[in-house]
Amino acid sequence: MITRPTNAAMRSTGRVLANEQVSSGLIRLDMQLDLCPGFEPGQFAMINLTGAMELVFSRPFSILAVQDRVLSLLYRVVGRGTRAMQQLRPDDNLTVLGPLGRPFSTPAEKLPVVLIGGGVGLPPVWAWLKQYGRPDDIGFFGARDGADVPWDLLDDRWRISVDNHRQVPADRAAWQGLVPDLVAKEISPDDHQSRLVMACGPIPLLKAAADLARDRHWPCQVSLEEHMGCGYGACKGCVVPVIDLNNTQDSWRNATCCQDGPVFSAESIDWSSYSRHDFDVID
C-alpha cells in the first residue's frame, strides 16, 4: 500500500551551502532550511529562486536527503530554471514548499526491496535505501556512461548499469545495458523470493521495471517524473492516466501526479496511454 503523507507542507527559506557537480550531468544542491518539517522518501518540494531571479513557476524536485535542517537535491540542467539554479552560490536564498506528495511505502516485514533509479530518478530510491535499507534490499542505478554516475553517492549496496562503458573508474564495476535488464540478470527467475520494486526515472525505465515486476509476480511502486506547476493539485498540469482498480469495468481517470502521487502502484498506471505520453519539458 502506498504510504499517505503525514507531515503538513510548509513554506520555508533555504540558504545555499553548496551547489556542486557530482557527475558529468548531475548537480547536488545543499541548503540550510529555517523550517524543516521532515520528508519521507518519494516526497518532493517546490523550489524557487528569489529576488530578480524568481521564476514564474516553482520547480518540483525529489528529496535526496534531509539531515539537521540541511535539505539536499540532485538535478540536471535541462532548461531555464535549472540553468539559473546552476548559478547559485553559497549564502544565496531559495524558497521551499514541502513536503508534498505521497512517498514510497515503509518496509514490509520479510519482503526485500529492489530499488531502481535512472538519472535524476536517483533521489527517492537513494533516500529510501539510506533511511530504511536492510541487508536484503538492493539498489540499481542506470546512467548514460561512467562519467554520469555519482560514484561517491553509491556504495556497495548499489549495482550500476551504463549505456556506454566509457569513463567507468578502474576500481568500480558497471554493467553495460539497461538497468531493468541488470535487475533480471542479478536476480534469477529461479529465485522465488517475493520482492517489492520501487522505481523512479524516465517513462521507458518505469514501464520496463513494471513489466519485470509483473512477470515475476512482484508488487511494484513507481515514482513519476512529471512537470508540476503548483505542487498541490490546483493547476491540473501533471495529470497521469490511471486505472480504477476497484471498478470491474477497468475504467480510467486522470490523476494528478503531485497530489495522488508522485508514487503510484505500477498496476494502477494505464501504461498503454502513459508510455505514449511525451510532453515538452517546461523548465
N, C-alpha and C positions, 0 to 999 in steps of 0.2 A: 504494500500500500504506500502511495506517495505521502510523505510527511506534510502536514499542514503547518504553515508558518506560525510561530508562537510570539515573536518579537514585533512590536509595532514599529513601523518605519518612522524615522525622524530625520530632520534636515540638520546637517552639521557642516562645519568648515574643516577642510583638510589643508594642512601646511606641508608642502612638499619636503621630504627628507632626501630622496634620491630618485633619479629618473634615468636608468641606465640600461644599455643593451645587455641582454643575457644570451642572445644568439644573433645570427645574421639578420633575422626578421622580427624577433620578439624583444620587447622592452618591458622592464619591470619598473613600476611606479610605486614608491612607498610614501605614504603621507601620515602625518600625525593628526588625529581627529580631536576636536574639542569635546564631542559627544560620541560614544561608541556603544550602541545597544547590543551588539553581538550578532554575528551572521552564522547561518548554517550552510554547509557545503551544498552548492547548487543555487543559492540565492545570489542576487545581483544588487548593484547600486547604480543610480543615475548620477552621472558626473558632469559638471560643467565648469568652465573657466570663469574668471571674474574680471570685473572692470571692462576695459575696452576690448578684451579678448573673449568676452562672454558670447556663447553660441545661442542661436535662436532656440534650438532644442538640445536638452541634455543628452548624453550618450550612455547607453547601458553597458556595464562591464561586470562579468562574473568575478566573484571574490576569490583571490588566490589564498590570502591569509589575513587573519586579524590577531594581533598579539599586543597587549599593553597599549591599546588605543592606536596602534600602528596598523593601517589598512594597506594591503598590497594588491595591486592589479597587474595583469600581464596583457599587453596589447601589441598589435601590429599596425604600422602606419598604412592606412588604406584610403584616406581622403582628407578633407579639410580639417575636420575635428581632431583626428589623431595626429595630423601634421602639426597643428597648434599645440597639442599636448606634448609632442616631442620637444618643443622649445622650452618647456617648463624647467625651472631651476630651483635649487633649494631655497626655501622660505617663500616661494610663490604660493598663492592660495587657490583652492578649488572649493566648489560647493558639492556636497554629497547628500543624496537622498537614499535611505535604505535602513534596514534590509527589505528587499522586495522579492516577491515570487515564492513559489513552492520549491523547497530543497529536495535533495535526494533522501531516501529513507535512511534511518539509522540502522545499525547492524541487526540482522535477524540471527538468532542463535543457530549455530551449526550450518549456516548457509554461506559458503565462501563467496567473495565478490570479485568479479572481473571488471576492472576499470579500464575504459578505452578512451583515449583523448587524441585529438588531432589538431595541430597548430594552436590557435588561440582557444581551442576547446580544452586545453590542459587544466586551467584553474579549478573548476568544480570537482573534477575527479582527483586532482592532486590534493585539494583541500580535504576531500573525504578520506583518502588513504592516510594523510597526515593526522587527521583527528580521530579516526575510528579504526585504522588498519590493524588487522590481526595477522598472525603468521601465514594463514592460508589465502589471504587476499593478495591479488597480483595486479600491478598496473602495466598497461601497454600504451605506448605513445608513438604516433606516426608523424614524420616530418618530411620536408622536401629532400633534404640531404643532411650530412653530418653537421654542417655549419649552422643549420636552422634548429638544431636540438639544444635546448638549455641544459647542458650536461650537469651543471652544478646543482640543479634542482632535482635531478633524477638519480636516486640511489639504487642499490642492488635489488630493490623490490620492483623495479621497472624494467620492462623489455622494450627495446627500441626497434622501430622499422623506419626505413627511409626509401624514398622513391629512387634516389641515386646515392651510391655508396661513397661519393667523394667527400673528403674532409671529415671522415669519422676518425676520432682520435685513436692512436695506436693502442692505448690502454683500455679502450671501451669497445663494446660489441654492438653491432647493429645488423639487422636482417634486412635485405633488400626486397621490398614488396609492400603490399597493402597491410595496414595494421590489423584489420579483422582476419586476414589470412594468417598472420602471425599467431593470433589467438588460436585459430583452428590447428595450426602446426604444433603449438606448445601444449595444448590440452587435447589429447587424443579422443576421438569419438568412442573409443573403448573405455574411457574413464567415465563411469556412470554417476559420479558425484554431481548432484544438482548444484548450480551456481546462479548467482544474480549478476546480471550485466548492468553496469552503469556507464553510459557513453555520452560524450559531448564532442562536437566537431561539425564539419560540413555535412550537408544532407546525404551525399553518397556514402560517407562513412557511417552515419547513423542508420541508414537503411541496411547496409551490409551487416552492421552489428545486430540489428533487429532480426535479420534473416538468419544469422548464425544462431542467435538465441532461440528462435522459433524451431530451427532444425534440431537443436539439442534439447528442446523442451525446457529451456531455462527462462525464468522471468527476466524482463529487460526494462530498464528505465532510461530514457533519453532526455538530455538537456538541449533544447533547441536554440540555435543562434539566429534570432530574428531581430531586425531593426525595430526599436521601440521608441515612440515619440514622447510618451508621458510616463510610462512605467507602472501605471496602476489601472489600466483598462478603459480609460475615458476616450482616447482618440481612435481606438479600433484599428490602429495601424500595423498590428502584429498578429493578425488572425491566422489560425492554423486549422486545417480540416481534421476533425476528429470524429471517430465512430462512437455512437452511443451504445456502449456495450450492454446496457440494461434494456435495450429495445430489441425485440425479436426480429424487427424488420431491417436491422443493420443500417439504420438511418445515420446521417452525419450532420454535424453542425460546425460552425466556425467558432473556435475557442480563441481567447486572447492569450498569447504566449506569456505576457507579463503577469497576468492575474491567475489564469488557470494553470500556468506553467511557471518557469520555463521547463520544469521537469514533468514529463508525461510518461505514462506506461506506454511502451512501444506498441502494444497491441491496440491501443486506442487511436493511434495515428492512421489516417487514411493515406497510406503510402502511395497508392495509385495516383492520387492528386498531388500530394505533398512533394513527391520526388520529381514532379514536373515544375514545381514552383521555383521561379527564377527571377526574383525582383532585383532591380538595380540597388547597389549599396548606396545608402544615403549617409554621408559621414562629414 
